[in-house]
Amino acid sequence: MSIANATANKVKIGLALGGGAARGWAHIGVLRALNKAGIKPDIIAGTSIGAVVGACDVTGHLNELEDFARELTRRRVLGYLDFNLSGTGLITGHRLGERLHKHLGDTRIEDLPRRFTAVATEIGTGHEVWLSRGSLVEAVRASYALPGMFRPVKVDGRWLFDGALVNPIPVSVCRALGARYVIAVNLNIDISNRGTISNINPMPGSDLEMDETPPVTGKNGIAVRRLLQRQILGKGDDVPGISTVVVDAFNIVQDRIARSRLAGDPPDSMISPRLHGIGLFDFHRAEELIARGETAAKREIEDLARELNLREAAREEPHASA
């Protein structure tokens, strides 16, 4: 059967969009390719940036999200980082929240035209929380609240943060919501090639000495902001900032959890964009990320259509014999 015939499929399709910080713009390209092939998921479950893209897709605002992503520059990315000098996160997340609210408004998840769930983690208990009712904006904000970077979000009396700590690629959520064919998008497949063991024996005069960068001085908040930017985003000369250390460490843990969970509950199809060389905070590289996501999805389209048609034929066979 042709790919076009897959558009008429009756098999309930689930799409599990994984976390991956800036790499999440690749999800936009994946959705573009699937939509062009007539493969429209009935259920979308997202973790972290996957929840952001998934929410915009089910509400019909994927175009606006793509426009926003493509307009981002390094300077504009900094403009969305409302640094926080106290509390439970380096960034409050209010500016990003306001941007989400501008497009998603007061939409409630249960009123969406398709099933959607954002995955978050409860502070203290470590419970995996599926946000499938209530405010869409609050659910998405909770799902991407990276520990140490963003303030956690309180939903129904529970403090929540990034769902990638418990379910980085929510295949299990799609199945629980009734999906009979699950497509997963893994943004961190290149991390799987890491993890070798090395010995480091620091010697006097090595690069592992104390950081002696002079402090930033000034008489107003500009100096403080510059210091925060330098500490969070890095000081140049390949010296990683707090954001790089936190996000990279988080994604290594996320990868280990994802591999374990996918081994126990594998998707029916996996789309893995090749994102080597793109940093987790490279939000300004949306054009390249979207293109790579679309390319990855196109590689799988023919197989996807074939499998969906086979599933549909198998589903209808008992009715035909009856």
Secondary structure as GFF3:
##gff-version 3
##sequence-region A 1 322
A	DSSP	three_ten_helix	3	8	.	.	.	ID=ss1
A	DSSP	beta_strand	13	17	.	.	.	ID=ss2
A	DSSP	three_ten_helix	21	24	.	.	.	ID=ss3
A	DSSP	alpha_helix	25	36	.	.	.	ID=ss4
A	DSSP	beta_strand	43	47	.	.	.	ID=ss5
A	DSSP	alpha_helix	49	58	.	.	.	ID=ss6
A	DSSP	alpha_helix	62	71	.	.	.	ID=ss7
A	DSSP	alpha_helix	74	79	.	.	.	ID=ss8
A	DSSP	beta_strand	89	91	.	.	.	ID=ss9
A	DSSP	alpha_helix	94	104	.	.	.	ID=ss10
A	DSSP	three_ten_helix	109	111	.	.	.	ID=ss11
A	DSSP	beta_strand	115	122	.	.	.	ID=ss12
A	DSSP	beta_strand	128	131	.	.	.	ID=ss13
A	DSSP	alpha_helix	136	143	.	.	.	ID=ss14
A	DSSP	beta_strand	148	150	.	.	.	ID=ss15
A	DSSP	beta_strand	153	155	.	.	.	ID=ss16
A	DSSP	beta_strand	158	162	.	.	.	ID=ss17
A	DSSP	three_ten_helix	163	165	.	.	.	ID=ss18
A	DSSP	alpha_helix	171	176	.	.	.	ID=ss19
A	DSSP	beta_strand	181	185	.	.	.	ID=ss20
A	DSSP	three_ten_helix	189	193	.	.	.	ID=ss21
A	DSSP	alpha_helix	221	233	.	.	.	ID=ss22
A	DSSP	alpha_helix	242	264	.	.	.	ID=ss23
A	DSSP	beta_strand	269	271	.	.	.	ID=ss24
A	DSSP	three_ten_helix	283	285	.	.	.	ID=ss25
A	DSSP	alpha_helix	286	321	.	.	.	ID=ss26
###
